[in-house]
Amino acid sequence: MDRELADYPDRCFDGVDERFRQVDRRLGDVDQGLAEGRPHTETLVAEARQHAEALALATRRHVDMAAEGLRGQAIAEGQLDLTRQIQEMHREHEAGQRDVLAAIKFSYAELDRRLTRIESVTVDLDARVGRLGSGR
């Protein structure tokens, strides 16, 4: 039994050694496959690169179109805002004109009242002057 126990680690390491040999063979097969597949891989990489460039171009066009649409929308919104501001300014201007016209009408009415009073005083003064002149 001592001999069997002494041989046990060797048997375990023999199994590990065999696994390493299998891995080495597989890696050798992979290396050979890669060497044989390199031209095919390079073709695939070139095709993938062309496809990526085409997608990038298409994406760029799409982004440009979307940006143009947003610019157009922003312009339309700006124009609408300016139209609203102009309409508001027009309403304020009209209100100001009404206020000025009302002030002018009031001033004319006040001036007319004062002129009528002056005319009335002038008529009275003319009558007095006439009476004084005829009394001489």
KOLPAGU-831923 format. One record per atom (N, C-alpha, C, CB): x, y, z; residue in three letters. Coordinates in steps of 0.05 Angstrom, whole numbers, plus 5000, padded with zeros to 4 digits. Glycine has a CB too. Example, Ala and Ser with C-alpha at 12.3 -4.5 7.8 and 13.67 -1.06 7.14 Angstrom:
<rs>
526448865156ALA 524649105156ALA 526449345156ALA 522649115181ALA 525749555142SER 527349795143SER 525850015157SER 528249885114SER 
</rs>
This chain:
<rs>
501649775000MET 500050005000MET 501750255000MET 498250005023MET 504050235012ASP 505850465012ASP 506750534984ASP 508250415030ASP 507150324968ARG 507950374941ARG 505750504925ARG 508850104927ARG 503350404929GLU 501050514915GLU 500650804923GLU 498450344921GLU 500950864948LEU 500651144958LEU 502951314947LEU 500751144989LEU 505251204944ALA 507551364933ALA 507051414903ALA 510151214938ALA 505851224888ASP 505451264860ASP 503051444853ASP 504950984847ASP 501351484873TYR 498851644868TYR 499451924857TYR 497251664894TYR 501252084869PRO 501852344858PRO 502952334829PRO 503852494875PRO 504552134823ASP 505552104796ASP 503252054776ASP 507651874793ASP 501351884784ARG 499151834767ARG 497452084763ARG 497351604779ARG 497052234784CYS 495552494781CYS 497052684763CYS 495152634809CYS 499652704766PHE 501152894749PHE 501252784721PHE 503952924760PHE 501252514717ASP 501152404690ASP 498552504676ASP 501252104690ASP 496352504690GLY 493852604679GLY 493952904672GLY 491452554698GLY 495253054689VAL 495553344684VAL 497353384660VAL 496753484709VAL 499553234659ASP 501353254636ASP 499853194610ASP 503753064639ASP 498152994610GLU 496652924586GLU 494753154578GLU 495052654590GLU 493553274598ARG 491753494592ARG 493353724580ARG 490253594618ARG 495653784590PHE 497353994579PHE 498053934550PHE 499854034595PHE 498653674544ARG 499353594517ARG 496853644499ARG 500253294515ARG 494553574508GLN 492053614492GLN 491653914487GLN 489653504507GLN 492054084507VAL 491754374504VAL 493754474484VAL 492054514531VAL 496254374486ASP 498354454466ASP 497554384438ASP 501054324473ASP 496454134434ARG 495554054408ARG 493254234398ARG 494553754408ARG 491354294416ARG 489154474408ARG 490154754401ARG 487054494431ARG 491954854416LEU 493055124410LEU 494555114384LEU 494955214433LEU 495954894378GLY 497354864353GLY 495254864330GLY 498954614352GLY 493054724334ASP 490954724313ASP 489755004309ASP 488654524321ASP 489355144332VAL 488255414330VAL 490255594315VAL 487655534358VAL 492855574322ASP 494855744308ASP 494855684278ASP 497655684320ASP 494655424271GLN 494655354243GLN 492155454229GLN 494855044240GLN 489855434243GLY 487355534232GLY 487355834228GLY 484955464250GLY 488555974248LEU 488856264245LEU 490656344222LEU 489856394271LEU 492756194219ALA 494656254197ALA 493256204170ALA 497156084199ALA 491755994169GLU 490355924144GLU 487956124139GLU 489355634144GLU 486756214161GLY 484356384158GLY 484956674158GLY 482556334181GLY 487456754160ARG 488257034161ARG 487257194136ARG 491257064163ARG 487657094112PRO 486557244089PRO 483557274090PRO 487357104062PRO 482157064098HIS 479257084101HIS 478457284123HIS 478056804107HIS 480057274145THR 479457464167THR 479957754158THR 481257394191THR 482057794143GLU 482658064133GLU 480458164115GLU 485358074119GLU 479357974098THR 477158044080THR 474758124097THR 476457814061THR 474157964118LEU 471858014135LEU 472258284149LEU 471557794156LEU 474658344158VAL 475158594172VAL 474758824152VAL 478058604183VAL 475758794128ALA 475459004108ALA 472459054102ALA 476958934081ALA 470958834099GLU 468058864094GLU 466658994117GLU 466858584088GLU 467458914141ALA 466259034165ALA 466859324167ALA 467258884190ALA 469359404160ARG 470159684160ARG 468459844140ARG 473159714154ARG 468159734115GLN 466559864095GLN 463659894104GLN 466559704068GLN 462559684117HIS 459859704127HIS 459659914149HIS 458959424137HIS 461559924166ALA 461560124188ALA 461660404177ALA 463960074207ALA 463360444156GLU 463560704143GLU 460960784130GLU 465860714123GLU 459660584117ALA 457060644104ALA 454960714125ALA 456060404087ALA 454960564148LEU 453060624169LEU 453660904181LEU 453260414191LEU 456160974184ALA 456961234195ALA 455961454176ALA 459961254199ALA 456261414150LEU 455261614131LEU 452261644132LEU 456261534103LEU 450861414133ALA 447961414134ALA 447061554160ALA 446861134132ALA 448461494182THR 447761614208THR 448161914206THR 449361494231THR 450361994194ARG 450962284192ARG 448862424176ARG 453762324178ARG 447962294153ARG 445862414137ARG 443262444153ARG 445362244112ARG 442662234168HIS 440262234185HIS 440362454206HIS 439861964198HIS 442662484219VAL 443062694239VAL 442862964226VAL 445762654254VAL 444062994203ASP 443863254189ASP 440963324182ASP 445563244163ASP 439463124173MET 436663174166MET 435063244191MET 435462924152MET 435563104212ALA 434163154237ALA 434863444247ALA 434962944259ALA 437463514245ALA 438363774254ALA 437063994237ALA 441363804253ALA 436863944211GLU 435564134193GLU 432664164200GLU 435864044163GLU 431363944206GLY 428563954215GLY 428264114240GLY 427463674218GLY 430064074259LEU 429964224284LEU 430464524279LEU 431964114304LEU 432364574261ARG 432864864254ARG 430364984243ARG 435264884234ARG 429064844224GLY 426664944212GLY 424464994233GLY 425564754190GLY 424264804252GLN 422264834273GLN 422965074291GLN 422164574290GLN 425465104297ALA 426365334314ALA 425765594300ALA 429365304321ALA 426265604273ILE 425665844258ILE 422665904258ILE 426665814229ILE 421065694254ALA 418165724254ALA 417165824281ALA 416765464246ALA 418265704303GLU 417465794329GLU 418366084335GLU 418665614351GLU 420766154325GLY 421666424328GLY 419966624313GLY 424566444319GLY 419166544289GLN 417466714273GLN 414766754286GLN 417066604244GLN 413666534297LEU 411166554311LEU 411366734336LEU 410166274320LEU 413566714350ASP 414066884374ASP 414267174365ASP 416566794388ASP 415667224344LEU 415967504334LEU 413267614325LEU 417967524311LEU 411667444312THR 408967534304THR 407267614328THR 407567314288THR 407467444349ARG 405967514374ARG 406967774386ARG 406267284395ARG 409567814387GLN 410668054398GLN 409768304382GLN 413768044399GLN 409768274355ILE 408968494338ILE 406068554343ILE 409468434308ILE 404368344345GLN 401468394351GLN 401068534377GLN 399968124350GLN 402668444398GLU 402368574424GLU 403268864422GLU 404168424445GLU 405468924408MET 406369194405MET 404269364390MET 409069204390MET 402969244370HIS 400869384355HIS 398569454373HIS 399869204331HIS 397769254390ARG 395569314409ARG 396269534429ARG 394769054425ARG 398769524438GLU 399669734457GLU 399770004443GLU 402469664468GLU 400670004418HIS 400770254402HIS 397970364398HIS 402170204374HIS 396070194391GLU 393370284387GLU 392170394413GLU 391570054377GLU 392770264435ALA 391770364461ALA 392970634467ALA 392470164484ALA 395570664461GLY 396870924464GLY 395671144447GLY 399870904458GLY 395071074422GLN 393771264404GLN 391071344415GLN 393471144375GLN 389471154425ARG 386871224436ARG 387171414460ARG 385370964445ARG 389171354476ASP 389671534499ASP 390471814490ASP 391971414517ASP 392171834470VAL 392972094460VAL 390572244447VAL 395272064438VAL 388972094432LEU 386572224420LEU 384572324441LEU 385172024401LEU 384272164462ALA 382572244484ALA 383672494497ALA 382172014505ALA 386272504501ALA 387472744514ALA 387172984495ALA 390472694519ALA 387472944469ILE 387173164450ILE 384273264450ILE 388073084421ILE 382373084450LYS 379473164451LYS 378973314477LYS 377672914449LYS 380073224499PHE 379573364524PHE 380873644523PHE 380873204547PHE 383273654511SER 384573914509SER 382974104491SER 387473884499SER 381974004469TYR 380374174451TYR 377874264465TYR 379674024425TYR 376574084480ALA 374174164494ALA 374874374515ALA 372973914508ALA 377074344529GLU 377874544549GLU 378574814535GLU 380374444565GLU 379974794513LEU 380675044498LEU 378075174487LEU 382574974474LEU 376275014478ASP 373675124467ASP 372175264490ASP 371974894455ASP 372175134513ARG 370775254536ARG 372075524543ARG 370875064561ARG 374775524544ARG 376275774551ARG 375775984529ARG 379175714554ARG 375875904504LEU 375476104482LEU 372576214483LEU 375975964454LEU 370676044488THR 367876134490THR 367676334513THR 365975894495THR 369076284535ARG 369076474558ARG 370376734550ARG 370476354582ARG 372576724536ILE 373976964527ILE 372177124508ILE 376676904513ILE 370776984489GLU 368977114470GLU 366677254486GLU 367876914450GLU 365677114506SER 363577224522SER 364477474536SER 362477014542SER 366877464548VAL 367977694561VAL 368477924541VAL 370577624576VAL 369477854517THR 369978054496THR 367378184488THR 371377924472THR 365278034485VAL 362678144477VAL 361678344499VAL 360477924473VAL 361978254524ASP 361278434546ASP 362978684546ASP 361578284573ASP 365578654541LEU 367378884540LEU 366579074517LEU 370278804538LEU 365978954494ASP 365179114470ASP 362679274476ASP 364778934445ASP 360779134490ALA 358279274497ALA 358879504516ALA 356279064510ALA 360579464535ARG 361279674554ARG 362679904540ARG 363079564576ARG 364579834522VAL 365980034508VAL 363980194490VAL 368279914490VAL 362080044479GLY 360080184462GLY 358380364478GLY 358379974448GLY 357580284501ARG 355980454519ARG 357580694528ARG 354980294543ARG 360180644534LEU 361780874543LEU 362281064520LEU 364480764554LEU 362580954496GLY 363081124473GLY 360581284465GLY 364180964450GLY 358281174468SER 355881314460SER 355181524482SER 353581114455SER 356181484505GLY 355581674526GLY 357381914523GLY 355981544554GLY 359081934507ARG 360782164505ARG 359582364488ARG 363382094495ARG 
</rs>
